[in-house]
């Protein structure tokens, strides 16, 4: 097997690392990287920013990921801007790259990897060199099975025959089920891992069931169906191989509209065999189209029914709490302090978050 830890470099040429001839497991995972480490390993590319100038030449940066987290990578090139641009163009989002002799530094209290053109290198890897399981974080299969088992139990409790048939139209398809239980919920922010969308759907479902107990007048079957299917469009919005990324359809249309279209297609299929209430279809469509709550948050409609109101706040609550929890987990990887700071878009700046434990006296 070719030794990927050695490379050839031509004078005035782009750093070239010989291509490996077989799969190699990752050894340096992001969650274990610390200041001063020298990095030579594989990473998936999640985001990238175009080259720009600095006082010594041209640099670019990208966000690298593996199954344990994500880290910023900065490539510091020399005066040959074209060489740096060729390297930048040689890989894209979703690719796996190999970093050679990168240095872990701290920037604004967070670790980052710096690669100097004169001492290190970067190259795009072919799929036969790495194991995709090293790059995308995932729920354990046992957890996925338990979450889906709960979903199946709630589907069985839907009494409305038309909504029961609609759910069956989706979940009797084994291919759909496999995709539903493994899809991520986002590229970043919350539940951004394999199985994340199922975990989020179950979180929303549990909250909706609780609200139904508090407010008995709510159309429970409609709300439960909406909770289970509210993010079904994300199965088409995201793809995940070595990294989670948006599909072209996801960028052009988005999961809310795609989900509504998908549900309408299933209802049309059902109408070939039996009746499906137009009013029920419209109310379910309203749930899907309004679940982000505000026009500026991507909702084509704002909630106009009690069921839509509940679904929106259940969705918001589960996503925001999970996001807060993930921020705590990420901060604990790099500090043992009781407090850390994260960016809050509503504040337009950083806010403190508590990382410690609340001590209880006996």
C-alpha positions in Angstrom: 0.0 0.0 0.0 1.3 3.5 -0.9 2.4 5.4 2.2 0.1 8.5 2.3 2.2 10.1 5.0 4.9 10.9 2.4 4.4 13.2 -0.6 6.2 14.6 -3.6 6.5 18.3 -4.2 7.8 20.0 -7.3 9.5 23.3 -7.1 7.0 26.1 -7.8 4.3 23.5 -8.1 1.2 22.5 -6.2 1.8 20.1 -3.3 1.1 16.6 -4.6 0.4 13.6 -2.3 0.5 10.2 -3.9 -2.9 8.6 -4.1 -3.5 5.7 -1.7 -4.4 2.3 -3.2 -6.8 1.1 -0.5 -9.1 2.1 2.3 -7.5 3.5 5.5 -9.3 4.2 8.7 -9.1 7.6 10.3 -6.8 7.9 13.3 -7.1 11.5 14.2 -10.7 12.5 15.1 -11.8 16.1 15.6 -13.1 15.7 19.1 -9.6 14.6 20.3 -7.6 17.3 18.5 -5.8 19.8 20.8 -3.6 22.8 20.4 -0.1 21.9 19.2 -1.2 18.6 17.4 0.2 17.9 14.0 -2.5 16.6 11.7 -2.1 14.2 8.8 -5.5 12.5 8.1 -8.7 12.5 6.2 -11.6 15.0 6.6 -14.9 15.7 4.8 -15.5 19.1 3.4 -18.7 20.7 4.7 -18.3 24.4 3.6 -15.6 26.3 1.8 -14.7 30.0 1.3 -13.0 31.4 -1.8 -9.3 32.4 -1.8 -8.4 35.9 -0.8 -5.2 37.9 -0.3 -3.1 38.4 2.9 0.2 40.1 3.4 2.3 37.0 2.4 0.2 35.6 -0.4 -3.2 34.0 -0.9 -5.2 31.9 1.6 -8.6 30.1 1.8 -10.5 28.3 4.4 -13.1 25.5 4.7 -15.0 23.6 7.4 -13.9 20.1 7.8 -15.9 17.3 9.5 -15.8 13.8 10.7 -18.2 11.8 12.8 -17.1 13.5 16.0 -17.5 17.1 15.0 -16.3 19.9 12.8 -13.3 22.2 12.6 -12.2 25.2 10.6 -9.2 24.6 8.3 -7.1 27.5 6.9 -4.7 27.0 4.0 -1.9 29.6 3.8 -0.5 29.8 0.3 2.3 31.9 -1.1 2.5 34.6 -3.8 1.4 32.2 -6.6 -2.3 32.9 -6.5 -3.0 30.6 -9.5 -1.5 27.6 -7.7 -3.7 28.3 -4.6 -6.8 28.7 -6.8 -6.1 25.4 -8.6 -5.9 23.6 -5.3 -9.1 25.3 -4.0 -10.9 24.3 -7.2 -9.6 20.7 -7.0 -12.2 19.7 -4.3 -15.8 20.6 -3.5 -18.3 20.4 -0.7 -19.0 16.7 0.1 -15.5 15.6 -0.9 -13.0 13.9 1.4 -9.6 15.5 1.5 -6.3 14.5 3.1 -4.5 17.1 5.2 -0.8 16.6 5.6 1.2 18.3 8.3 -1.5 20.7 9.5 -1.1 22.4 12.8 -3.8 22.7 15.4 -4.1 26.2 16.8 -6.6 28.1 19.0 -8.5 31.0 17.4 -11.2 32.8 19.5 -11.1 29.9 22.0 -11.8 27.3 19.3 -9.3 24.9 17.7 -8.6 25.2 14.0 -6.2 23.6 11.6 -3.6 25.7 9.8 -1.8 24.4 6.7 1.3 26.2 5.4 2.0 25.7 1.8 5.8 25.4 2.4 5.5 22.6 5.0 2.1 20.9 4.4 -0.3 19.8 1.8 -3.9 19.1 0.9 -5.5 16.9 -1.8 -8.9 15.4 -2.8 -9.2 11.7 -2.0 -10.9 9.0 -4.1 -13.8 7.0 -2.6 -11.8 3.8 -2.4 -9.4 5.4 0.1 -11.7 6.0 3.1 -14.6 4.6 5.0 -17.7 6.9 4.9 -18.6 5.8 8.4 -15.7 7.8 9.7 -17.2 11.1 8.6 -20.9 11.4 9.3 -22.0 11.3 12.9 -24.8 8.9 13.5 -27.2 7.6 16.1 -26.7 4.0 17.1 -28.9 1.6 15.2 -30.5 0.5 18.5 -31.5 4.1 19.2 -32.9 4.4 15.7 -35.0 1.2 16.1 -36.4 2.4 19.5 -37.3 5.8 18.1 -39.0 4.3 15.0 -40.8 1.7 17.2 -42.3 4.6 19.1 -43.4 6.2 15.9 -45.1 3.0 14.7 -47.0 2.8 18.0 -48.4 6.3 17.5 -49.3 5.6 13.9 -51.4 2.6 15.1 -53.3 4.9 17.5 -54.4 7.2 14.7 -58.2 6.6 14.5 -59.1 8.6 11.4 -59.2 6.0 8.6 -58.1 8.5 5.9 -55.1 9.7 7.9 -54.3 6.1 8.8 -54.3 5.2 5.1 -52.1 8.2 4.3 -49.5 7.2 6.9 -49.6 3.6 5.6 -49.1 4.9 2.0 -45.7 6.2 3.2 -44.6 3.7 5.8 -45.6 0.5 4.0 -42.7 1.4 1.6 -39.5 -0.2 3.0 -37.3 2.1 1.0 -39.1 5.1 2.4 -38.8 3.8 5.9 -35.0 3.2 5.6 -34.6 6.8 4.3 -37.0 8.2 7.0 -35.1 6.7 9.9 -31.6 7.6 8.7 -32.0 11.0 7.2 -30.3 14.0 8.9 -32.3 17.0 9.9 -29.8 19.7 8.8 -26.3 20.4 7.5 -25.6 22.3 10.7 -27.6 23.8 13.6 -29.7 20.9 15.2 -30.0 17.1 14.7 -27.3 17.3 12.0 -26.4 13.6 11.9 -27.7 10.3 10.5 -31.0 9.5 12.3 -31.3 13.1 13.4 -34.5 13.8 11.5 -36.2 10.8 13.1 -35.1 11.9 16.5 -36.4 15.4 15.9 -39.7 14.1 14.5 -40.2 11.9 17.7 -39.3 14.9 19.9 -42.0 17.0 18.1 -44.4 14.1 18.2 -44.0 13.7 22.0 -44.6 17.4 22.6 -47.7 17.4 20.4 -49.1 14.4 22.3 -48.6 16.3 25.6 -50.4 19.4 24.2 -53.3 17.2 23.1 -53.7 16.0 26.7 -53.6 19.6 27.9 -56.1 20.8 25.2 -58.6 18.1 24.4 -60.4 20.0 21.7 -57.4 19.7 19.4 -57.8 17.4 16.4 -55.3 14.8 17.7 -55.1 12.6 14.7 -54.4 15.5 12.4 -51.8 16.9 14.7 -50.1 13.5 15.1 -50.0 13.0 11.4 -48.6 16.5 10.9 -45.9 15.9 13.5 -44.8 12.6 11.9 -44.7 14.1 8.3 -43.8 17.7 9.0 -40.2 17.4 7.9 -40.7 14.6 5.3 -39.4 16.9 2.6 -35.9 16.8 4.3 -35.5 13.3 2.9 -35.3 15.0 -0.5 -33.6 18.2 0.7 -30.4 16.5 2.0 -27.9 13.9 0.8 -25.3 12.3 2.9 -22.3 10.3 1.8 -19.1 11.6 3.4 -20.8 14.8 4.4 -24.3 16.2 4.8 -25.1 18.6 2.0 -28.2 20.1 0.3 -29.5 18.6 -2.9 -30.1 20.9 -5.9 -33.9 20.3 -5.4 -33.4 21.3 -1.7 -31.7 24.6 -2.7 -34.2 25.5 -5.3 -37.5 24.5 -3.6 -36.9 23.5 0.1 -38.2 20.9 2.4 -41.5 22.6 3.3 -42.8 22.9 -0.2 -41.4 19.5 -1.2 -43.0 17.8 1.8 -46.4 19.4 1.0 -46.1 18.2 -2.7 -45.1 14.7 -1.6 -48.1 14.4 0.7 -50.4 15.7 -2.0 -49.1 13.0 -4.4 -49.8 10.3 -1.9 -53.3 11.6 -1.3 -53.9 11.6 -5.0 -52.9 8.0 -5.1 -55.3 7.2 -2.3 -58.2 8.9 -4.2 -57.8 6.4 -7.0 -59.0 3.7 -4.5 -61.2 5.6 -2.0 -62.3 9.1 -0.9 -60.0 11.5 0.9 -61.6 14.6 2.4 -60.5 17.8 0.6 -61.0 19.7 3.9 -58.7 17.3 5.7 -56.1 17.6 3.0 -56.1 21.4 3.2 -55.7 21.4 7.0 -52.8 18.9 6.8 -51.3 21.0 4.0 -51.6 24.1 6.2 -49.7 22.3 9.0 -46.8 21.5 6.7 -46.7 24.9 5.1 -46.8 26.9 8.3 -44.7 24.8 10.7 -41.7 27.3 10.6 -44.1 29.8 12.0 -43.0 33.0 10.3 -42.6 34.1 6.7 -39.0 35.3 7.4 -38.2 31.8 8.7 -39.2 30.2 5.5 -42.9 29.4 6.1 -45.1 30.0 3.0 -47.9 30.5 5.5 -48.2 31.5 9.2 -50.2 29.2 11.6 -53.9 29.9 11.3 -55.3 26.9 13.2 -54.7 25.6 16.8 -53.1 22.4 15.4 -50.7 24.5 13.2 -49.9 26.7 16.2 -49.0 23.7 18.4 -46.9 22.0 15.6 -44.9 25.2 15.0 -44.1 25.7 18.7 -43.3 22.0 19.2 -41.0 22.1 16.2 -39.3 25.3 17.4 -39.0 24.0 21.0 -37.4 20.7 20.1 -35.0 22.3 17.6 -33.9 25.1 19.9 -33.4 22.9 22.9 -31.4 20.4 20.9 -29.3 23.2 19.4 -28.6 24.5 22.9 -27.7 21.0 24.1 -25.3 20.5 21.1 -23.6 23.8 21.9 -23.0 22.6 25.4 -21.6 19.3 24.2 -19.3 21.0 21.7 -18.0 23.6 24.3 -17.2 20.8 26.8 -14.9 19.2 24.2 -12.6 22.3 24.3 -12.9 23.7 27.8 -13.4 22.5 31.4 -14.8 26.0 32.4 -18.3 26.3 33.9 -19.2 28.9 31.2 -18.6 29.4 27.5 -19.9 31.7 24.8 -21.8 31.0 21.6 -23.1 33.2 18.8 -26.8 34.1 19.0 -28.3 35.4 15.8 -31.1 37.2 17.6 -28.6 39.1 19.7 -26.2 39.6 16.8 -23.4 38.6 19.1 -22.2 36.0 21.6 -24.1 35.0 24.7 -22.9 33.0 27.8 -24.0 29.4 28.3 -23.6 27.4 31.5 -21.6 24.2 31.2 -21.3 23.1 34.8 -23.5 21.0 37.0 -26.1 22.3 39.5 -24.9 21.0 42.8 -27.6 19.7 45.1 -27.0 19.5 48.8 -28.3 16.4 50.6 
